Amino acid sequence: MLPRIRWRWFYLLVAIPFLTDAIEEGHLPRAPIDLVTEASMAVLIAAGVSLLGRQSDRLAVQNLTDSLTGLGNRRRFDADLAREVPRARGLGRPLTLAFLDLDDFKSVNDRFGHDAGDALLRNVAAALESGIRCDSDAAYRLGGDEFALLLPGAAAAEAREVLDRIRSTATRGPGALLEFGAGVSVGVVELGATETTPEFYKRADAAMYEIKKESKTARRPRPCPSSLLTPDP
């Protein structure tokens, strides 16, 4: 749509000098130099408009993109979620939202440095992008070590299959989570029949934090039995 609009502006700007002469004087300029001069000025103006349009598009993309990972950022996520919830209801199709939070990510930065932490975030982002089903799915970095997936048309069961593939890719292999002693907690929810967008968001967030709490409990070292702490008489 945008390229067509720009070309229409281009043709219009080129035609304006000739239309003006035709309206004011009743004829087109007769001298070739006048034609060349006016056409050249119109081309320069049109080129400037097109350049400004491209710059505006680039800025819009930058404003919606996470600079580290290339995923959509929080602003993009909020806009897409607000659009997809009513769209799913209108089409009568499922919509699944997943939140992902890295476990022990702070220790990665503390032990290996922030460059390693940034590389790990990029690897997780790559796993998300490679694991989603098609162009309709979208991955986001919400900030820090928090990510999200929005899967239109996917019920929770199908979304979990997608996330299993992503988790496998993100946790194993060179530069993956397990190499740094980190993990990932994932909360997955499907849009309810009467659920509002904020309720949908909060339920997914709560599901992720419940998984994260269970994960922390499982990793917590067990205390030594009291018998082992009591010195022999």
Backbone as numpy.savetxt, mean C-alpha at the origin, in Angstrom:
# Nx Ny Nz CAx CAy CAz Cx Cy Cz
-7.42 7.57 -18.58 -8.25 8.78 -18.58 -7.38 10.03 -18.58
-6.39 10.11 -17.70 -5.58 11.31 -17.61 -4.80 11.63 -18.89
-4.16 10.62 -19.52 -3.47 10.95 -20.76 -4.40 11.51 -21.81
-5.64 10.98 -21.94 -6.58 11.49 -22.93 -6.95 12.93 -22.62
-7.14 13.22 -21.34 -7.49 14.58 -20.95 -6.36 15.53 -21.33
-5.13 15.11 -21.10 -4.00 15.98 -21.42 -3.89 16.23 -22.92
-4.12 15.19 -23.72 -4.05 15.40 -25.17 -5.17 16.32 -25.63
-6.34 16.24 -25.02 -7.41 17.16 -25.39 -7.02 18.60 -25.07
-6.37 18.77 -23.90 -5.88 20.10 -23.57 -4.84 20.57 -24.59
-4.01 19.63 -25.01 -2.97 19.97 -25.98 -3.59 20.50 -27.27
-4.55 19.76 -27.82 -5.20 20.19 -29.06 -5.92 21.52 -28.87
-6.55 21.68 -27.71 -7.29 22.91 -27.47 -6.35 24.10 -27.41
-5.22 23.95 -26.71 -4.29 25.07 -26.60 -3.68 25.42 -27.95
-3.44 24.42 -28.77 -2.91 24.70 -30.11 -3.94 25.44 -30.95
-5.21 25.10 -30.78 -6.25 25.69 -31.61 -6.68 27.07 -31.15
-6.43 27.42 -29.88 -6.93 28.70 -29.35 -6.48 29.91 -30.16
-5.18 30.05 -30.50 -4.78 31.26 -31.26 -5.52 31.39 -32.59
-5.72 30.27 -33.28 -6.39 30.34 -34.57 -7.88 30.64 -34.40
-8.48 30.05 -33.41 -9.90 30.33 -33.14 -10.09 31.79 -32.75
-9.14 32.33 -31.96 -9.24 33.74 -31.56 -9.19 34.65 -32.77
-8.23 34.40 -33.67 -8.15 35.22 -34.88 -9.40 35.09 -35.72
-9.90 33.86 -35.82 -11.09 33.65 -36.64 -12.29 34.40 -36.08
-12.38 34.44 -34.75 -13.51 35.13 -34.13 -13.34 36.64 -34.22
-12.10 37.14 -33.94 -11.90 38.59 -33.89 -11.79 39.22 -35.26
-11.15 38.52 -36.20 -10.88 39.13 -37.50 -11.68 38.49 -38.63
-12.32 37.40 -38.34 -13.12 36.76 -39.38 -12.33 35.87 -40.29
-11.06 35.67 -40.00 -10.24 34.77 -40.83 -9.04 34.32 -40.03
-8.37 33.26 -40.51 -7.14 32.79 -39.88 -5.98 33.67 -40.31
-4.91 33.76 -39.49 -3.76 34.58 -39.89 -3.19 34.10 -41.22
-2.87 35.06 -42.07 -2.42 34.71 -43.43 -0.91 34.55 -43.52
-0.16 35.30 -42.69 1.29 35.25 -42.78 1.81 33.95 -42.18
2.67 33.20 -42.88 3.21 31.95 -42.35 3.91 32.14 -41.00
4.61 33.29 -40.86 5.31 33.52 -39.60 4.35 33.60 -38.44
3.17 34.17 -38.69 2.16 34.24 -37.62 1.68 32.85 -37.25
1.47 32.00 -38.23 1.04 30.63 -37.95 2.08 29.89 -37.14
3.35 29.98 -37.54 4.42 29.28 -36.85 4.59 29.79 -35.43
4.57 31.11 -35.26 4.77 31.71 -33.94 3.66 31.30 -32.98
2.44 31.43 -33.44 1.32 31.13 -32.56 1.23 29.63 -32.25
1.50 28.80 -33.24 1.48 27.36 -33.01 2.60 26.95 -32.05
3.79 27.57 -32.18 4.91 27.25 -31.30 4.59 27.62 -29.87
4.01 28.81 -29.69 3.64 29.23 -28.34 2.62 28.27 -27.74
1.66 27.85 -28.54 0.63 26.94 -28.03 1.24 25.60 -27.64
2.20 25.11 -28.46 2.87 23.84 -28.15 3.64 23.95 -26.85
4.35 25.05 -26.64 5.11 25.25 -25.41 4.18 25.29 -24.19
3.07 25.97 -24.33 2.11 26.05 -23.23 1.55 24.66 -22.93
1.17 23.92 -23.98 0.62 22.58 -23.79 1.63 21.65 -23.15
2.92 21.77 -23.58 3.96 20.94 -22.98 4.11 21.25 -21.50
4.02 22.54 -21.15 4.10 22.92 -19.74 2.95 22.35 -18.94
1.75 22.40 -19.49 0.59 21.84 -18.80 0.77 20.33 -18.61
1.25 19.64 -19.64 1.45 18.20 -19.55 2.51 17.85 -18.50
3.60 18.65 -18.46 4.66 18.41 -17.48 4.14 18.61 -16.06
3.38 19.66 -15.86 2.81 19.90 -14.53 1.87 18.76 -14.13
1.13 18.24 -15.11 0.23 17.13 -14.82 0.99 15.89 -14.40
2.10 15.59 -15.08 2.90 14.41 -14.73 3.54 14.58 -13.36
4.02 15.78 -13.07 4.60 16.03 -11.75 3.55 15.88 -10.66
2.34 16.35 -10.95 1.26 16.22 -9.98 0.94 14.75 -9.73
0.95 13.93 -10.79 0.69 12.50 -10.64 1.78 11.84 -9.80
3.04 12.22 -10.06 4.14 11.63 -9.30 4.04 11.98 -7.81
3.69 13.23 -7.53 3.53 13.63 -6.13 2.38 12.88 -5.48
1.30 12.66 -6.24 0.16 11.92 -5.68 0.55 10.50 -5.35
1.34 9.87 -6.24 1.80 8.50 -5.99 2.71 8.47 -4.77
3.62 9.44 -4.67 4.53 9.49 -3.53 3.77 9.66 -2.22
2.72 10.45 -2.25 1.94 10.69 -1.04 1.18 9.45 -0.59
1.01 8.47 -1.48 0.27 7.25 -1.16 1.17 6.02 -1.05
2.48 6.23 -1.14 3.43 5.11 -1.17 4.42 5.20 -0.03
4.68 4.07 0.61 5.70 4.00 1.64 7.07 4.04 0.98
7.90 4.99 1.39 9.17 5.22 0.71 10.16 4.07 0.90
10.07 3.34 2.00 11.04 2.27 2.26 10.71 1.00 1.49
9.44 0.60 1.50 9.06 -0.70 0.94 8.40 -0.62 -0.43
7.88 0.55 -0.79 7.16 0.67 -2.05 5.71 0.23 -1.96
5.28 -0.24 -0.78 3.87 -0.61 -0.60 3.03 0.65 -0.42
1.71 0.48 -0.48 0.83 1.57 -0.13 1.04 1.96 1.33
0.90 3.26 1.62 1.09 3.70 3.00 -0.25 3.77 3.74
-0.22 4.33 4.94 -1.44 4.38 5.75 -2.53 5.21 5.06
-2.15 6.28 4.42 -3.15 7.11 3.73 -3.82 6.32 2.61
-3.04 5.56 1.87 -3.60 4.73 0.80 -4.50 3.64 1.38
-4.07 3.03 2.47 -4.87 1.99 3.10 -6.22 2.53 3.55
-6.22 3.66 4.23 -7.48 4.24 4.72 -8.44 4.52 3.56
-7.90 5.07 2.47 -8.74 5.38 1.32 -9.29 4.12 0.67
-8.45 3.10 0.52 -8.89 1.85 -0.11 -9.91 1.11 0.76
-9.68 1.10 2.07 -10.61 0.42 2.96 -11.97 1.11 2.93
-11.98 2.44 2.95 -13.24 3.18 2.90 -13.98 2.93 1.59
-13.25 2.65 0.51 -13.88 2.38 -0.78 -14.35 0.93 -0.89
-13.55 -0.01 -0.38 -13.84 -1.42 -0.60 -14.98 -1.95 0.26
-15.18 -1.40 1.46 -16.27 -1.91 2.31 -17.63 -1.70 1.65
-18.00 -0.47 1.26 -19.30 -0.32 0.57 -19.34 -1.03 -0.78
-18.20 -1.13 -1.44 -18.17 -1.83 -2.72 -18.48 -3.31 -2.54
-17.91 -3.92 -1.51 -18.18 -5.33 -1.24 -19.65 -5.55 -0.93
-20.24 -4.64 -0.18 -21.67 -4.77 0.13 -22.52 -4.61 -1.13
-22.16 -3.65 -1.97 -22.93 -3.43 -3.19 -22.87 -4.60 -4.14
-21.71 -5.25 -4.21 -21.53 -6.39 -5.11 -21.95 -7.71 -4.46
-22.18 -7.68 -3.15 -22.55 -8.91 -2.45 -21.43 -9.93 -2.41
-20.19 -9.47 -2.30 -19.06 -10.38 -2.28 -18.28 -10.20 -0.98
-17.49 -11.20 -0.59 -16.74 -11.09 0.67 -15.58 -10.11 0.56
-15.12 -9.71 1.72 -13.95 -8.84 1.82 -13.21 -9.23 3.09
-11.93 -9.50 2.96 -11.13 -9.92 4.11 -10.00 -8.93 4.34
-9.77 -8.64 5.61 -8.71 -7.73 6.02 -7.77 -8.47 6.95
-6.47 -8.30 6.73 -5.47 -8.94 7.59 -4.47 -7.89 8.06
-4.18 -7.92 9.34 -3.12 -7.10 9.91 -1.96 -8.01 10.29
-0.75 -7.55 9.99 0.46 -8.30 10.30 1.40 -7.42 11.11
1.92 -7.97 12.19 2.85 -7.23 13.04 4.05 -8.13 13.32
5.25 -7.60 13.09 6.44 -8.40 13.29 6.73 -8.57 14.77
7.11 -9.78 15.15 7.45 -10.08 16.54 8.95 -9.90 16.75
9.29 -9.22 17.85 10.70 -9.01 18.24 11.48 -8.21 17.21
10.78 -7.31 16.50 11.48 -6.53 15.50 12.48 -5.56 16.14
12.14 -5.03 17.30 13.05 -4.10 17.98 14.40 -4.75 18.25
14.36 -6.04 18.61 15.62 -6.73 18.88 16.47 -6.86 17.62
15.82 -6.91 16.46 16.58 -6.96 15.20 17.38 -5.68 15.02
16.72 -4.53 15.24 17.43 -3.25 15.15 18.52 -3.14 16.19
18.24 -3.62 17.41 19.22 -3.51 18.50 20.44 -4.39 18.25
20.22 -5.58 17.73 21.31 -6.54 17.58 22.07 -6.38 16.27
21.33 -6.09 15.18 21.95 -6.10 13.85 22.05 -4.72 13.22
21.39 -3.72 13.80 21.44 -2.38 13.24 20.21 -2.06 12.40
19.98 -0.77 12.22 18.77 -0.34 11.51 18.82 -0.66 10.02
20.00 -0.75 9.46 20.08 -1.14 8.04 19.54 -2.56 7.85
19.89 -3.44 8.78 19.38 -4.81 8.70 17.87 -4.82 8.92
17.40 -3.97 9.86 15.96 -3.88 10.09 15.22 -3.38 8.86
15.77 -2.39 8.18 15.14 -1.88 6.95 15.12 -2.95 5.87
16.22 -3.68 5.75 16.28 -4.76 4.75 15.23 -5.82 5.05
15.04 -6.13 6.34 14.04 -7.12 6.72 12.63 -6.63 6.37
12.36 -5.37 6.61 11.05 -4.82 6.27 10.81 -4.90 4.76
11.85 -4.62 3.98 11.70 -4.73 2.52 11.46 -6.17 2.09
12.12 -7.11 2.77 11.90 -8.52 2.43 10.48 -8.97 2.77
9.98 -8.51 3.90 8.60 -8.83 4.26 7.64 -8.23 3.23
7.89 -6.99 2.83 7.05 -6.35 1.82 7.07 -7.13 0.51
8.25 -7.61 0.12 8.36 -8.40 -1.11 7.57 -9.70 -0.98
7.60 -10.31 0.21 6.82 -11.54 0.42 5.33 -11.26 0.31
4.89 -10.12 0.82 3.48 -9.76 0.72 3.07 -9.57 -0.74
3.88 -8.85 -1.48 3.55 -8.57 -2.88 3.56 -9.84 -3.72
4.49 -10.73 -3.44 4.57 -11.96 -4.24 3.48 -12.96 -3.86
2.92 -12.81 -2.67 1.95 -13.79 -2.20 0.50 -13.45 -2.48
0.20 -12.18 -2.76 -1.19 -11.83 -3.01 -1.65 -12.40 -4.34
-2.98 -12.53 -4.49 -3.54 -13.31 -5.59 -3.48 -12.61 -6.93
-3.84 -11.33 -6.96 -3.97 -10.65 -8.25 -3.97 -9.15 -8.00
-4.29 -8.39 -9.04 -4.25 -6.94 -8.91 -5.30 -6.40 -7.95
-6.35 -7.15 -7.69 -7.39 -6.65 -6.79 -6.93 -6.64 -5.34
-6.00 -7.54 -4.96 -5.47 -7.56 -3.61 -4.45 -6.43 -3.46
-4.29 -5.96 -2.24 -3.34 -4.88 -2.01 -2.64 -5.06 -0.68
-1.35 -4.71 -0.65 -0.54 -4.80 0.56 -0.10 -3.40 0.96
0.01 -3.18 2.27 0.33 -1.86 2.79 1.31 -1.98 3.95
2.13 -0.95 4.11 2.89 -0.79 5.34 2.25 0.38 6.10
1.69 0.06 7.25 0.97 1.08 8.01 1.90 1.95 8.82
3.11 1.48 9.04 4.09 2.22 9.82 4.88 1.29 10.70
6.15 1.62 10.94 6.98 0.76 11.77 7.04 -0.64 11.21
6.69 -1.63 12.04 6.71 -3.02 11.60 5.30 -3.57 11.42
4.34 -2.69 11.12 2.96 -3.09 10.94 2.57 -3.06 9.45
1.96 -4.13 9.01 1.53 -4.27 7.62 0.05 -4.65 7.58
-0.54 -4.50 6.40 -1.94 -4.90 6.22 -2.13 -5.45 4.82
-3.11 -6.33 4.70 -3.54 -6.86 3.41 -5.04 -6.66 3.28
-5.46 -6.22 2.12 -6.88 -6.07 1.82 -7.17 -6.98 0.63
-8.11 -7.94 0.83 -8.37 -8.95 -0.19 -9.85 -8.93 -0.59
-10.21 -8.13 -1.58 -11.60 -8.11 -2.05 -11.96 -9.43 -2.73
-13.16 -9.90 -2.45 -13.64 -11.14 -3.07 -13.16 -12.40 -2.40
-12.35 -12.27 -1.35 -11.80 -13.44 -0.67 -12.49 -13.63 0.67
-13.01 -14.84 0.90 -13.51 -15.18 2.22 -12.32 -15.46 3.14
-12.58 -15.54 4.45 -11.49 -15.70 5.41 -10.67 -16.96 5.15
-11.33 -18.06 4.76 -10.61 -19.31 4.53 -9.61 -19.17 3.39
-10.03 -18.53 2.31 -9.12 -18.32 1.17 -8.00 -17.36 1.55
-8.34 -16.34 2.31 -7.33 -15.38 2.75 -6.26 -16.05 3.60
-6.67 -16.99 4.45 -5.69 -17.68 5.29 -4.72 -18.51 4.46
-5.20 -19.07 3.35 -4.30 -19.80 2.46 -3.26 -18.86 1.86
-3.72 -17.67 1.47 -2.79 -16.66 0.94 -1.76 -16.29 1.99
-2.24 -16.07 3.22 -1.35 -15.65 4.29 -0.40 -16.76 4.72
-0.80 -18.00 4.60 0.10 -19.11 4.89 1.29 -19.10 3.93
1.00 -18.83 2.66 2.09 -18.75 1.67 3.01 -17.57 1.99
2.40 -16.45 2.32 3.19 -15.26 2.63 4.04 -15.49 3.88
3.44 -16.07 4.92 4.19 -16.32 6.15 5.37 -17.25 5.89
5.16 -18.27 5.07 6.23 -19.20 4.76 7.39 -18.49 4.06
7.06 -17.62 3.10 8.09 -16.89 2.37 8.80 -15.88 3.26
8.03 -15.20 4.11 8.59 -14.13 4.94 9.44 -14.64 6.08
9.17 -15.85 6.55 9.87 -16.34 7.74 11.07 -17.22 7.43
11.13 -17.82 6.25 12.21 -18.75 5.94 13.03 -18.28 4.75
14.30 -18.62 4.78 15.18 -18.27 3.68 16.13 -17.15 4.05
17.10 -16.87 3.17 18.08 -15.82 3.45 17.41 -14.45 3.64
17.78 -13.77 4.69 17.24 -12.44 4.95 15.82 -12.43 5.47
15.27 -13.61 5.79 13.89 -13.68 6.26 13.85 -13.57 7.78
12.63 -13.62 8.33 12.42 -13.34 9.74 13.19 -14.28 10.66
13.12 -15.58 10.39 13.76 -16.54 11.29 15.27 -16.36 11.36
15.85 -15.88 10.28 17.30 -15.65 10.28 17.69 -14.61 11.33
16.77 -13.70 11.62 17.03 -12.65 12.61 16.36 -12.95 13.95
15.79 -14.13 14.09 15.12 -14.48 15.33 13.81 -13.76 15.54
13.16 -13.36 14.47 11.89 -12.63 14.54 10.77 -13.50 13.97
9.55 -13.08 14.21 8.39 -13.78 13.68 7.33 -12.79 13.24
6.13 -13.28 12.99 5.05 -12.40 12.57 3.73 -12.89 13.17
2.94 -11.95 13.67 1.60 -12.24 14.17 0.59 -11.70 13.16
-0.41 -12.52 12.85 -1.37 -12.16 11.81 -2.79 -12.29 12.35
-3.58 -11.24 12.16 -5.00 -11.28 12.48 -5.81 -11.18 11.21
-6.73 -12.11 11.00 -7.52 -12.18 9.75 -9.01 -12.15 10.09
-9.74 -11.23 9.46 -11.19 -11.17 9.67 -11.89 -10.92 8.34
-13.09 -11.47 8.23 -13.93 -11.24 7.06 -15.03 -10.24 7.43
-15.36 -9.36 6.52 -16.35 -8.32 6.77 -17.69 -8.93 7.16
-18.24 -8.47 8.29 -19.53 -8.94 8.75 -20.69 -8.32 7.98
-21.83 -8.93 8.09 -23.00 -8.51 7.30 -23.42 -7.08 7.59
-23.34 -6.66 8.84 -23.79 -5.31 9.21 -22.66 -4.48 9.79
-21.44 -4.92 9.59 -20.28 -4.28 10.21 -19.92 -2.98 9.51
-19.64 -1.94 10.28 -19.17 -0.68 9.71 -17.67 -0.77 9.43
-17.16 0.20 8.68 -15.73 0.21 8.38 -14.88 0.31 9.64
-15.19 1.24 10.59 -14.40 1.27 11.83 -14.48 -0.02 12.63
-15.66 -0.64 12.67 -15.80 -1.90 13.41 -14.97 -3.01 12.76
-14.99 -3.05 11.44 -14.20 -4.02 10.69 -12.71 -3.85 11.00
-12.26 -2.61 10.98 -10.86 -2.30 11.27 -10.49 -2.73 12.69
-11.32 -2.35 13.65 -11.02 -2.66 15.05 -10.99 -4.16 15.30
-11.87 -4.89 14.65 -11.91 -6.34 14.86 -10.65 -7.01 14.30
-10.19 -6.54 13.15 -8.95 -7.09 12.58 -7.76 -6.75 13.48
-7.73 -5.52 13.97 -6.64 -5.09 14.84 -6.64 -5.91 16.13
-7.82 -6.13 16.70 -7.92 -6.92 17.93 -7.50 -8.36 17.69
-7.86 -8.93 16.54 -7.48 -10.30 16.22 -5.97 -10.44 16.12
-5.33 -9.44 15.52 -3.87 -9.49 15.40 -3.21 -9.41 16.78
-3.69 -8.51 17.63 -3.07 -8.36 18.95 -3.33 -9.56 19.84
-4.44 -10.24 19.65 -4.69 -11.47 20.40 -3.69 -12.54 20.01
-3.42 -12.65 18.70 -2.41 -13.61 18.23 -1.04 -13.22 18.75
-0.75 -11.93 18.76 0.56 -11.46 19.23 0.73 -11.77 20.71
-0.33 -11.58 21.49 -0.26 -11.88 22.92 -0.02 -13.36 23.15
-0.72 -14.21 22.38 -0.51 -15.65 22.51 0.91 -16.03 22.11
1.43 -15.37 21.10 2.79 -15.65 20.64 3.81 -15.28 21.71
3.60 -14.13 22.36 4.52 -13.72 23.43 4.48 -14.70 24.60
3.28 -15.16 24.92 3.14 -16.12 26.01 3.88 -17.42 25.69
3.77 -17.85 24.44 4.43 -19.10 24.04 5.94 -18.97 24.07
6.46 -17.75 23.78 7.90 -17.55 23.77 8.48 -17.22 25.14
7.61 -16.90 26.12 8.09 -16.48 27.44 8.79 -17.64 28.13
10.01 -17.43 28.63 10.72 -18.54 29.32 10.00 -18.93 30.60
9.92 -20.22 30.82 9.25 -20.71 32.03 10.17 -20.56 33.24
9.61 -20.22 34.40 10.45 -20.08 35.60 10.98 -21.44 36.05
12.13 -21.41 36.65 12.70 -22.66 37.15 11.86 -23.18 38.31
11.71 -24.48 38.43 11.01 -25.03 39.58 11.69 -24.60 40.88
10.91 -24.40 41.92 11.46 -23.92 43.19 12.48 -24.88 43.77
12.30 -26.14 43.44 13.25 -27.13 43.98 14.65 -26.90 43.44
14.74 -26.38 42.23 16.05 -26.14 41.64 16.68 -24.87 42.19
15.85 -23.98 42.76 16.37 -22.74 43.29 16.75 -22.83 44.75
16.35 -23.92 45.41 16.63 -24.10 46.82 17.95 -24.81 47.02
18.89 -24.20 47.71 20.20 -24.87 47.88 20.08 -26.15 48.69
20.90 -27.09 48.38 20.91 -28.35 49.13 21.35 -28.09 50.56
20.72 -28.79 51.52 21.12 -28.61 52.91 22.56 -29.09 53.13
